[in-house]
Amino acid sequence: MAKDRLSGKLAVILHADVVGSTRLVQQDEQKAHQRIQDSFRRFGDIIATYHGQVRELRGDALLAEFERASDAVCAALAFQLSQREYNAGQDADIRPQLRVGIALGEVIIADDTITGAGVVLAQRLEQKAGAGGLCITPAIREALPRRLPFELQNLGEQELKGFDEAIGVYRVALQPGAAIPPPEGYRDGGRPRSGRDNMAVIVAVVVVLFGVAAYGFLSRSPQQADVPEAVAQSLQVRPSIAVLPFENMSGDPEQEYFADGITEDLTTDLSRISGLFVVARNSAFAYKGRSVDLRTVAAELGVRYLLEGSVRRVGQQIRINAQLIDGENGGHMWAERFDGTMADVFNLQDNVNRKIVAALQVNLTVADEKRFDQVETTVAGAYDLLLRGVERYNLFNRVAMVDARDLFRQATALDPNYARAYANIALSYATEVNFFWTGNRAESIRLGLEFADRALALDDSIPQIYLTRSILYLSQRQHQAALEAARRTIEVHPNYADGQATLAFIQSYSGKLEPALDSLARAKQINPQGTGVYLAIEGRILFLLGRYEAALGILEQALDRNPAFDRIHLHMAAVNAELGRLDEAVWSVEEALAISPDISLTKERREALYLRESDIDHYIEALAKAGVPE
């Protein structure tokens, strides 16, 4: 009997609570309780749909148990999407938002209540998620099938209350435009469902998937509509292509970085050919690990052609299989195998690119031909280290940035003339300065500029050199020098999406707001899936222009991508304050302070990089209305 009442096991635990529930109740107790209860009731229905079980429901928190990590994550994302739709129809002052944590851990079940380390860990993770967000542990991440359309952002190791050692945390979101996978039926002993249960599942899934499709359409449409007509026309006259992530066929998951690196380099090399339009890496990588119709992919990315393939690396031997697809009909234009070694890896890539150029009948300029003949390093080990560093850099967090820089430094130790490695070292410093990830800002600026100079002395055609300079010059409030460097980035590589976005970033701080929107539109044309950073820049520009309603919509999209970015919360506070929505503004300030407790009007004014005093005053006065402390 005791054994029936008290048992221990390993379980997937989901913990959710309502953000700012006390504030909601203080505004209207009856309405707040009703909407919170309604939210939890709908969440419970979705949890049941995905084979989970609500174990506890108390006040403003919910605790559920699942057998599979994928079910828990799908249920959480489906609810968050459903909640956005629900809140859109409610009064602006009382809109319950939940944050969710999912962990795998040991639990004890006693009299149908559940306790243990797994529960505590899920609670701590949920506190890192932010409003409308979801955080998971590395164990949950490893248990998720790669085919699922999730974006995973590594937040690095976090100190969690009650745990002696730091624990890795990942933020999870649905890939833009993707649908949440429906529940899978259990086999071999899974819980049977009645016909009535199955109908409830079908109805729930149809509602959720409809919501996803609507949200994806709405979030993508502005990116297509905002592109200046002259830009769109210039792109239509060039063949357009996207390089989809090449599959790692090495039989070793540790070689994933190499396949990704080859894909990224092929993308970069093609994008620098003046007669081609190439979609940015970020957008193409949104399809990594997904089984999708290639005609649909081409339509979503706005291109005519697709390059897909695989990479197999065994020791020093490399095999690249590539095929060019006509995106209009899904037909193969050519398929070929390229064999070689690490010693001639750049020749292999050039052979692939030349085949594409020939197939699409692109005329190469003298500059294009010169770039084909360039070899960035003759040291295979240095290139391998650089690709490992790029993989770490793309995780885009403070810890990974330091790891990436160390790998780039190792590459320069093997090849002291490796310009690209020096450029990437410089970019890592610029990134940590821009995102306040450095404890010594002045030293990071100095080192970033120093390594940019070393790269420039070896090769003046690398756009990251000038992008680094533009960011670091702006951090020193050298606006004209920053603008010149950003424009030079585009001159060197016109098809570089992040270069266009950085130019918009610099222009926005230099008082050139309408040109900044044009630059950002070009970035979004090259990178149609966009990034949360693009949206954050656009929202801030629209705020400065006084287009508050438009700014609010863009910033809400940015917040969905990155709920832990304090700048987005602050600009939402400023926008809501200017719209007279002071309750919403106060809430955004509270969210920003929860992330960065040292925020103040004095600090914001001191650190503002705007050239025009009127822009600084506009921003600070709005924050003051929103309730940011002095």
C-alpha positions as CSV (number, residue, x, y, z in Angstrom):
1,M,0.0,0.0,0.0
2,A,2.8,2.4,0.9
3,K,4.4,1.7,-2.4
4,D,1.2,2.7,-4.2
5,R,1.0,6.0,-2.4
6,L,4.7,7.0,-2.5
7,S,6.7,6.3,-5.6
8,G,9.8,7.9,-7.2
9,K,10.6,8.1,-10.9
10,L,12.2,10.2,-13.7
11,A,9.7,12.5,-15.4
12,V,9.3,15.4,-17.8
13,I,7.9,18.2,-15.7
14,L,6.2,21.4,-17.0
15,H,5.7,24.3,-14.6
16,A,3.9,27.5,-15.6
17,D,2.8,30.7,-13.8
18,V,1.2,34.0,-14.6
19,V,3.5,36.9,-14.9
20,G,2.5,39.9,-12.7
21,S,-0.6,38.2,-11.4
22,T,-0.6,40.4,-8.3
23,R,-0.8,43.5,-10.5
24,L,-3.7,42.0,-12.5
25,V,-5.7,41.1,-9.4
26,Q,-5.2,44.6,-7.9
27,Q,-6.7,46.2,-11.1
28,D,-9.8,44.0,-11.1
29,E,-9.9,41.0,-8.9
30,Q,-12.9,39.3,-10.3
31,K,-12.0,39.8,-13.9
32,A,-8.3,38.8,-13.3
33,H,-9.3,35.5,-11.5
34,Q,-11.8,34.6,-14.3
35,R,-9.3,35.1,-17.1
36,I,-6.5,33.4,-15.2
37,Q,-8.7,30.4,-14.5
38,D,-9.9,30.4,-18.2
39,S,-6.3,30.4,-19.3
40,F,-5.3,27.5,-17.1
41,R,-8.4,25.5,-18.2
42,R,-7.4,25.9,-21.9
43,F,-3.8,25.0,-21.0
44,G,-5.0,21.9,-19.3
45,D,-7.0,20.9,-22.3
46,I,-4.0,21.3,-24.6
47,I,-1.8,19.4,-22.1
48,A,-4.3,16.5,-22.2
49,T,-4.3,16.6,-26.0
50,Y,-0.5,16.1,-25.9
51,H,-0.8,13.1,-23.6
52,G,0.2,15.1,-20.5
53,Q,-1.4,15.2,-17.0
54,V,-2.0,18.3,-14.9
55,R,-0.8,17.3,-11.4
56,E,-1.4,20.5,-9.6
57,L,-3.3,23.8,-10.1
58,R,-2.9,26.5,-7.5
59,G,-3.7,30.2,-7.8
60,D,-1.4,31.5,-10.5
61,A,0.7,28.3,-11.2
62,L,0.2,25.0,-13.0
63,L,2.2,21.8,-12.7
64,A,2.0,19.0,-15.3
65,E,3.8,15.7,-16.1
66,F,4.6,14.2,-19.5
67,E,6.2,11.0,-20.7
68,R,7.9,12.6,-23.6
69,A,9.8,15.9,-23.9
70,S,8.4,16.6,-27.4
71,D,4.9,16.4,-26.1
72,A,5.6,18.9,-23.3
73,V,7.3,21.4,-25.6
74,C,4.6,21.2,-28.2
75,A,1.9,21.6,-25.6
76,A,3.7,24.7,-24.2
77,L,4.2,26.3,-27.6
78,A,0.6,25.5,-28.7
79,F,-0.8,27.2,-25.5
80,Q,1.4,30.3,-25.8
81,L,0.2,30.8,-29.4
82,S,-3.4,30.2,-28.2
83,Q,-2.9,32.7,-25.4
84,R,-1.8,35.4,-27.7
85,E,-5.0,35.0,-29.7
86,Y,-7.0,34.9,-26.5
87,N,-5.4,38.1,-25.1
88,A,-5.9,39.9,-28.4
89,G,-9.6,39.8,-27.7
90,Q,-9.4,41.0,-24.0
91,D,-9.3,44.4,-22.4
92,A,-5.8,45.8,-22.7
93,D,-5.3,46.2,-19.0
94,I,-5.9,42.5,-18.0
95,R,-4.2,40.0,-20.3
96,P,-2.7,37.1,-18.5
97,Q,0.7,36.0,-19.9
98,L,2.3,32.8,-18.7
99,R,6.0,31.8,-18.6
100,V,6.9,28.1,-18.8
101,G,9.8,25.9,-17.7
102,I,10.3,22.2,-18.7
103,A,12.8,19.9,-17.0
104,L,13.6,16.3,-16.8
105,G,14.3,15.2,-13.2
106,E,13.5,12.9,-10.4
107,V,10.1,13.3,-8.7
108,I,8.2,11.7,-5.9
109,I,4.4,11.1,-6.4
110,A,2.4,10.9,-3.2
111,D,-1.4,10.8,-3.0
112,D,-1.4,12.2,-6.6
113,T,0.8,15.2,-5.7
114,I,4.2,15.5,-7.2
115,T,7.4,16.9,-5.6
116,G,11.1,16.6,-6.0
117,A,14.2,18.1,-7.7
118,G,12.5,17.9,-11.2
119,V,9.7,20.1,-10.0
120,V,12.0,22.7,-8.4
121,L,14.1,22.8,-11.6
122,A,11.1,23.4,-13.8
123,Q,10.0,26.2,-11.5
124,R,13.5,27.8,-11.7
125,L,13.6,27.5,-15.5
126,E,10.2,29.1,-15.8
127,Q,11.5,32.2,-14.0
128,K,14.1,32.6,-16.7
129,A,11.5,32.4,-19.6
130,G,9.9,35.8,-19.5
131,A,6.3,36.6,-20.4
132,G,5.0,34.3,-23.1
133,G,8.3,32.4,-23.1
134,L,9.5,28.8,-22.7
135,C,12.8,27.6,-21.3
136,I,14.1,24.0,-21.1
137,T,17.2,22.2,-19.9
138,P,19.9,20.5,-22.0
139,A,18.4,17.1,-21.2
140,I,15.1,18.1,-22.7
141,R,16.9,19.6,-25.7
142,E,18.7,16.4,-26.3
143,A,15.4,14.4,-26.2
144,L,13.8,16.6,-28.9
145,P,13.8,15.0,-32.4
146,R,15.7,17.3,-34.7
147,R,12.9,17.1,-37.3
148,L,10.7,19.3,-35.0
149,P,10.4,23.0,-36.2
150,F,11.8,24.6,-33.1
151,E,14.3,27.5,-32.7
152,L,16.6,26.9,-29.8
153,Q,18.6,29.7,-28.2
154,N,21.4,28.7,-25.9
155,L,21.3,31.1,-22.9
156,G,24.4,29.4,-21.4
157,E,24.8,28.1,-17.9
158,Q,22.7,29.9,-15.3
159,E,22.9,30.1,-11.5
160,L,19.5,28.7,-10.3
161,K,18.4,29.1,-6.7
162,G,18.5,25.8,-4.8
163,F,21.1,24.2,-7.1
164,D,24.8,24.1,-6.3
165,E,26.0,24.0,-9.9
166,A,25.1,26.2,-12.8
167,I,22.6,24.6,-15.2
168,G,22.4,25.1,-19.0
169,V,19.2,26.8,-20.2
170,Y,17.7,27.0,-23.7
171,R,14.9,29.2,-24.8
172,V,12.5,27.6,-27.3
173,A,10.3,29.2,-29.9
174,L,8.5,28.0,-33.0
175,Q,10.3,28.6,-36.3
176,P,8.7,31.5,-38.2
177,G,5.9,30.3,-40.4
178,A,6.0,26.7,-39.1
179,A,3.1,24.7,-37.7
180,I,3.2,23.1,-34.3
181,P,3.4,19.3,-34.7
182,P,0.1,17.6,-33.8
183,P,0.0,15.0,-31.0
184,E,1.3,11.5,-31.9
185,G,-0.7,8.5,-30.9
186,Y,1.0,6.2,-28.3
187,R,1.6,2.6,-29.3
188,D,2.5,-0.5,-27.4
189,G,0.8,0.2,-24.1
190,G,-0.1,3.9,-24.6
191,R,-3.3,5.2,-23.1
192,P,-6.3,4.3,-25.3
193,R,-8.6,7.1,-26.4
194,S,-12.3,6.9,-27.0
195,G,-13.9,8.3,-30.1
196,R,-15.1,11.3,-28.1
197,D,-11.5,11.9,-26.9
198,N,-10.2,11.7,-30.5
199,M,-12.7,14.2,-31.7
200,A,-11.7,16.6,-28.9
201,V,-8.0,16.2,-30.0
202,I,-8.8,16.8,-33.6
203,V,-10.8,20.0,-32.8
204,A,-8.1,21.3,-30.5
205,V,-5.3,20.7,-33.0
206,V,-7.3,22.3,-35.9
207,V,-7.8,25.4,-33.7
208,V,-4.1,25.5,-32.8
209,L,-2.8,25.0,-36.3
210,F,-5.2,27.6,-37.7
211,G,-3.8,30.1,-35.2
212,V,-0.2,29.2,-36.1
213,A,-0.9,29.7,-39.8
214,A,-2.6,33.1,-39.2
215,Y,0.2,34.3,-36.9
216,G,2.9,33.2,-39.4
217,F,1.1,35.0,-42.2
218,L,0.7,38.2,-40.3
219,S,4.3,38.2,-39.0
220,R,5.8,37.6,-42.5
221,S,3.6,40.0,-44.5
222,P,5.2,43.3,-43.3
223,Q,8.7,42.1,-44.3
224,Q,7.5,41.6,-47.9
225,A,5.5,44.8,-48.1
226,D,8.1,47.1,-46.7
227,V,10.8,46.5,-49.4
228,P,11.3,49.6,-51.5
229,E,10.2,49.2,-55.2
230,A,13.6,50.0,-56.6
231,V,15.2,47.3,-54.5
232,A,12.6,44.7,-55.5
233,Q,13.0,45.6,-59.2
234,S,16.8,45.3,-59.0
235,L,16.5,41.9,-57.5
236,Q,14.1,40.6,-60.1
237,V,16.5,41.0,-62.9
238,R,19.1,38.6,-61.2
239,P,18.7,34.8,-60.8
240,S,17.8,34.2,-57.2
241,I,18.9,31.2,-55.1
242,A,19.0,29.9,-51.5
243,V,21.5,27.4,-50.2
244,L,19.7,25.0,-47.9
245,P,21.6,23.4,-44.9
246,F,23.7,20.5,-46.2
247,E,23.1,17.3,-44.4
248,N,25.9,15.8,-42.3
249,M,26.5,12.3,-43.7
250,S,29.7,11.6,-41.8
251,G,28.1,9.3,-39.3
252,D,29.4,11.5,-36.5
253,P,27.1,14.1,-35.0
254,E,30.3,16.0,-33.9
255,Q,30.8,16.8,-37.6
256,E,27.6,18.9,-37.8
257,Y,29.6,22.1,-37.5
258,F,31.6,21.1,-40.6
259,A,28.5,20.6,-42.8
260,D,27.0,23.8,-41.5
261,G,30.3,25.6,-42.2
262,I,30.4,24.4,-45.8
263,T,26.8,25.5,-46.3
264,E,27.6,28.9,-44.9
265,D,30.7,29.4,-47.0
266,L,28.9,28.4,-50.2
267,T,26.2,30.9,-49.3
268,T,28.8,33.6,-48.7
269,D,30.7,32.9,-51.8
270,L,27.6,32.9,-54.1
271,S,26.3,36.0,-52.4
272,R,29.4,38.0,-53.5
273,I,28.8,37.2,-57.2
274,S,27.3,40.4,-58.6
275,G,24.9,38.7,-61.0
276,L,23.2,36.6,-58.3
277,F,20.7,37.3,-55.5
278,V,21.3,34.9,-52.6
279,V,19.1,34.6,-49.5
280,A,20.9,35.0,-46.2
281,R,22.1,32.0,-44.2
282,N,19.7,32.7,-41.3
283,S,16.6,32.3,-43.5
284,A,17.8,29.2,-45.2
285,F,18.8,27.6,-41.9
286,A,15.2,27.9,-40.7
287,Y,14.5,24.8,-42.7
288,K,17.3,22.7,-41.2
289,G,16.2,19.2,-40.2
290,R,12.7,19.8,-41.6
291,S,11.0,17.7,-44.3
292,V,9.4,20.4,-46.6
293,D,8.2,20.7,-50.1
294,L,11.0,22.5,-52.0
295,R,8.5,24.5,-54.1
296,T,7.0,25.8,-50.9
297,V,10.5,26.7,-49.6
298,A,11.3,28.6,-52.8
299,A,8.0,30.5,-52.6
300,E,8.5,31.4,-48.9
301,L,12.1,32.6,-49.5
302,G,11.2,34.4,-52.7
303,V,13.8,32.6,-54.9
304,R,13.7,30.7,-58.1
305,Y,16.4,28.2,-57.4
306,L,17.5,26.0,-54.4
307,L,20.8,24.3,-53.7
308,E,20.7,21.3,-51.4
309,G,23.1,18.5,-50.7
310,S,25.2,16.7,-48.1
311,V,28.7,16.6,-46.8
312,R,30.7,13.5,-45.8
313,R,34.0,13.9,-44.0
314,V,36.1,11.0,-42.9
315,G,39.5,12.0,-41.6
316,Q,41.0,14.3,-44.3
317,Q,38.7,13.0,-47.1
318,I,35.7,15.1,-48.1
319,R,32.7,14.3,-50.3
320,I,30.2,17.0,-51.3
321,N,27.0,15.9,-53.0
322,A,25.1,18.9,-54.4
323,Q,22.0,19.3,-56.6
324,L,20.4,22.4,-58.0
325,I,16.6,22.6,-57.9
326,D,14.2,24.7,-59.9
327,G,11.9,26.0,-57.2
328,E,9.0,26.6,-59.6
329,N,8.5,22.9,-60.4
330,G,10.7,21.1,-58.0
331,G,12.8,19.6,-60.9
332,H,16.5,18.8,-60.7
333,M,18.7,21.0,-63.0
334,W,21.8,19.0,-62.1
335,A,23.3,16.8,-59.5
336,E,27.0,16.1,-59.0
337,R,29.5,14.6,-56.5
338,F,32.7,16.5,-55.6
339,D,35.5,14.5,-53.9
340,G,38.7,15.9,-52.4
341,T,40.6,16.5,-49.2
342,M,40.8,19.1,-46.5
343,A,43.9,20.4,-48.3
344,D,41.8,21.5,-51.3
345,V,38.5,22.2,-49.6
346,F,38.3,25.7,-51.2
347,N,38.7,24.2,-54.6
348,L,35.8,21.9,-53.9
349,Q,33.6,24.8,-52.9
350,D,34.7,26.8,-56.0
351,N,33.8,23.8,-58.2
352,V,30.3,23.7,-56.8
353,N,29.9,27.5,-57.2
354,R,31.2,27.5,-60.8
355,K,28.6,24.7,-61.7
356,I,25.8,26.9,-60.3
357,V,27.1,30.0,-62.2
358,A,27.2,28.0,-65.4
359,A,23.8,26.5,-64.9
360,L,22.2,29.8,-64.3
361,Q,24.2,31.5,-67.1
362,V,25.6,34.2,-64.8
363,N,28.3,36.4,-66.4
364,L,31.2,36.8,-64.0
365,T,32.9,40.2,-63.6
366,V,36.7,40.5,-63.3
367,A,36.2,41.0,-59.5
368,D,34.1,37.8,-59.4
369,E,36.8,35.8,-61.1
370,K,39.4,37.2,-58.7
371,R,37.4,36.1,-55.7
372,F,37.2,32.6,-57.1
373,D,40.9,32.4,-57.3
374,Q,41.5,33.5,-53.7
375,V,42.4,30.9,-51.1
376,E,41.8,32.2,-47.5
377,T,44.3,29.8,-45.9
378,T,46.5,26.9,-46.9
379,V,46.4,25.4,-43.4
380,A,43.5,22.9,-43.2
381,G,43.6,22.8,-39.4
382,A,43.1,26.6,-39.2
383,Y,40.0,26.4,-41.4
384,D,38.6,23.6,-39.3
385,L,39.1,25.7,-36.1
386,L,37.5,28.7,-37.8
387,L,34.4,26.6,-38.6
388,R,34.2,25.4,-35.0
389,G,34.4,29.0,-33.9
390,V,31.6,30.1,-36.3
391,E,29.4,27.3,-34.8
392,R,30.0,28.7,-31.3
393,Y,29.5,32.3,-32.5
394,N,26.2,31.5,-34.0
395,L,24.9,30.4,-30.6
396,F,25.0,34.1,-29.8
397,N,25.4,34.2,-26.1
398,R,28.1,35.6,-23.8
399,V,29.8,32.3,-22.9
400,A,29.8,31.0,-26.5
401,M,31.2,34.3,-27.8
402,V,34.3,33.8,-25.6
403,D,34.6,30.2,-26.8
404,A,34.4,31.3,-30.4
405,R,37.1,33.9,-30.0
406,D,39.4,31.3,-28.4
407,L,38.9,29.0,-31.5
408,F,39.6,31.9,-33.9
409,R,42.8,32.8,-32.0
410,Q,43.9,29.1,-32.3
411,A,43.3,29.4,-36.0
412,T,45.6,32.4,-36.2
413,A,48.2,30.6,-34.2
414,L,48.3,27.9,-36.9
415,D,48.2,30.5,-39.8
416,P,49.4,33.9,-38.7
417,N,48.2,35.3,-42.1
418,Y,44.6,34.1,-41.8
419,A,42.7,37.4,-42.4
420,R,39.2,35.9,-41.9
421,A,40.1,34.6,-38.5
422,Y,41.4,38.0,-37.4
423,A,38.2,39.6,-38.7
424,N,36.1,37.2,-36.7
425,I,38.1,37.9,-33.5
426,A,37.4,41.6,-34.1
427,L,33.7,40.9,-34.7
428,S,33.4,38.9,-31.4
429,Y,34.7,42.0,-29.5
430,A,32.3,44.3,-31.4
431,T,29.4,41.9,-30.5
432,E,30.1,41.8,-26.8
433,V,30.4,45.6,-26.8
434,N,27.1,46.0,-28.6
435,F,25.3,43.6,-26.3
436,F,27.1,44.7,-23.0
437,W,28.6,41.3,-22.5
438,T,32.0,42.7,-21.6
439,G,33.3,43.7,-18.1
440,N,35.8,46.1,-19.7
441,R,34.2,48.0,-22.5
442,A,37.1,50.2,-23.3
443,E,39.5,47.3,-23.6
444,S,37.1,45.3,-25.8
445,I,36.7,48.4,-28.1
446,R,40.5,48.7,-28.3
447,L,41.1,45.0,-29.1
448,G,38.2,44.9,-31.6
449,L,39.7,47.8,-33.6
450,E,43.2,46.3,-33.3
451,F,42.2,43.0,-34.7
452,A,40.2,44.7,-37.4
453,D,43.3,46.5,-38.5
454,R,45.3,43.3,-38.5
455,A,42.7,41.7,-40.8
456,L,42.6,44.7,-43.1
457,A,46.3,44.6,-43.6
458,L,46.0,41.1,-45.0
459,D,42.7,41.4,-46.9
460,D,40.6,44.5,-47.5
461,S,37.6,42.6,-49.0
462,I,36.2,41.1,-45.8
463,P,33.0,42.9,-44.9
464,Q,33.1,41.9,-41.2
465,I,36.1,44.2,-40.8
466,Y,34.1,47.3,-41.7
467,L,31.0,46.1,-39.8
468,T,33.2,45.8,-36.7
469,R,34.6,49.3,-37.1
470,S,31.1,50.7,-37.6
471,I,29.8,49.2,-34.3
472,L,32.8,50.2,-32.3
473,Y,33.0,53.7,-33.7
474,L,29.3,54.2,-32.8
475,S,30.1,53.0,-29.3
476,Q,32.6,55.8,-29.1
477,R,29.9,58.2,-30.5
478,Q,31.9,58.8,-33.7
479,H,28.8,58.9,-35.8
480,Q,30.4,60.0,-39.1
481,A,33.2,57.4,-38.9
482,A,30.6,54.8,-38.0
483,L,28.4,55.7,-41.0
484,E,31.4,55.6,-43.4
485,A,32.5,52.2,-42.1
486,A,28.9,50.8,-42.4
487,R,28.6,52.1,-46.0
488,R,32.0,50.5,-46.8
489,T,30.6,47.2,-45.5
490,I,27.9,47.4,-48.2
491,E,30.3,48.5,-50.9
492,V,32.5,45.4,-50.2
493,H,29.5,43.1,-50.0
494,P,26.1,44.5,-51.2
495,N,24.3,41.2,-50.6
496,Y,25.3,41.0,-46.9
497,A,22.1,41.1,-44.9
498,D,23.7,41.9,-41.5
499,G,25.7,44.6,-43.2
500,Q,22.5,46.3,-44.4
501,A,20.9,45.9,-41.0
502,T,24.0,47.4,-39.3
503,L,23.9,50.3,-41.6
504,A,20.2,50.8,-40.5
505,F,21.4,50.6,-36.9
506,I,24.0,53.3,-37.4
507,Q,21.7,55.5,-39.4
508,S,19.0,55.3,-36.7
509,Y,21.4,56.7,-34.1
510,S,22.7,59.3,-36.5
511,G,19.3,60.9,-37.1
512,K,18.8,59.4,-40.6
513,L,15.6,57.6,-39.8
514,E,13.9,57.2,-43.2
515,P,17.1,56.0,-44.9
516,A,17.5,53.5,-42.0
517,L,14.1,52.0,-42.8
518,D,15.2,51.6,-46.4
519,S,18.4,49.9,-45.4
520,L,16.5,47.6,-43.1
521,A,14.1,46.7,-45.9
522,R,17.1,45.6,-48.0
523,A,18.3,43.4,-45.1
524,K,14.9,41.8,-44.8
525,Q,14.7,41.2,-48.6
526,I,18.0,39.3,-48.4
527,N,17.1,37.6,-45.1
528,P,13.3,37.2,-45.3
529,Q,12.9,35.2,-42.1
530,G,14.7,38.1,-40.4
531,T,15.9,38.1,-36.8
532,G,14.7,39.5,-33.6
533,V,17.4,42.1,-33.8
534,Y,16.1,43.4,-37.1
535,L,12.6,43.8,-35.5
536,A,14.0,45.5,-32.5
537,I,15.9,48.0,-34.7
538,E,12.7,48.6,-36.8
539,G,10.5,49.1,-33.7
540,R,12.9,51.7,-32.3
541,I,13.1,53.6,-35.6
542,L,9.3,53.7,-35.8
543,F,9.1,55.0,-32.2
544,L,11.5,57.8,-33.0
545,L,9.4,58.7,-36.1
546,G,6.3,58.9,-33.9
547,R,4.6,55.9,-35.7
548,Y,3.6,54.4,-32.4
549,E,1.0,51.9,-33.4
550,A,3.3,50.4,-36.1
551,A,6.2,50.4,-33.6
552,L,4.1,48.5,-31.1
553,G,3.2,45.7,-33.5
554,I,6.9,45.3,-34.6
555,L,8.2,45.3,-31.0
556,E,5.6,42.6,-30.0
557,Q,7.0,40.4,-32.8
558,A,10.6,41.2,-31.5
559,L,9.6,40.2,-28.0
560,D,8.2,36.9,-29.2
561,R,11.6,36.2,-30.7
562,N,13.6,37.3,-27.6
563,P,11.7,38.0,-24.4
564,A,14.9,38.4,-22.4
565,F,16.1,41.4,-24.3
566,D,15.6,44.4,-21.9
567,R,15.9,47.0,-24.7
568,I,12.7,45.6,-26.4
569,H,10.8,45.9,-23.1
570,L,12.0,49.5,-22.6
571,H,11.0,50.6,-26.1
572,M,7.6,48.9,-25.6
573,A,7.3,50.9,-22.4
574,A,8.1,54.1,-24.3
575,V,5.7,53.4,-27.1
576,N,2.8,52.5,-24.7
577,A,3.5,55.6,-22.7
578,E,3.2,57.8,-25.8
579,L,0.0,56.0,-26.7
580,G,-1.4,56.7,-23.3
581,R,-1.5,53.0,-22.3
582,L,0.2,53.6,-19.0
583,D,-0.7,50.3,-17.4
584,E,0.9,48.4,-20.3
585,A,3.9,50.8,-20.1
586,V,4.4,50.1,-16.4
587,W,4.2,46.4,-17.0
588,S,6.9,46.6,-19.7
589,V,9.1,48.6,-17.3
590,E,8.7,45.9,-14.6
591,E,9.7,43.2,-17.2
592,A,12.8,45.2,-18.2
593,L,13.8,45.7,-14.5
594,A,13.4,42.0,-13.8
595,I,16.0,41.4,-16.5
596,S,18.3,44.4,-15.7
597,P,17.6,45.8,-12.2
598,D,20.0,48.7,-12.6
599,I,18.0,50.4,-15.4
600,S,17.3,54.1,-14.6
601,L,16.7,57.4,-16.5
602,T,20.1,58.7,-15.6
603,K,21.8,55.5,-16.9
604,E,19.7,55.5,-20.1
605,R,20.5,59.1,-20.8
606,R,24.2,58.6,-20.1
607,E,24.5,55.6,-22.3
608,A,22.3,56.7,-25.2
609,L,24.2,56.8,-28.5
610,Y,21.9,59.2,-30.4
611,L,23.5,62.0,-32.2
612,R,20.5,64.3,-32.0
613,E,19.5,65.6,-28.5
614,S,15.9,65.6,-29.7
615,D,16.0,61.8,-30.1
616,I,17.5,61.4,-26.6
617,D,14.9,63.7,-25.1
618,H,12.0,61.9,-26.9
619,Y,13.2,58.5,-25.6
620,I,13.9,59.6,-22.0
621,E,10.7,61.6,-21.6
622,A,8.7,58.6,-22.8
623,L,10.5,56.3,-20.3
624,A,9.8,58.8,-17.5
625,K,6.0,58.7,-18.4
626,A,6.3,54.9,-18.2
627,G,7.7,55.0,-14.7
628,V,11.4,54.2,-15.2
629,P,13.1,55.2,-11.9
630,E,15.2,58.3,-11.9
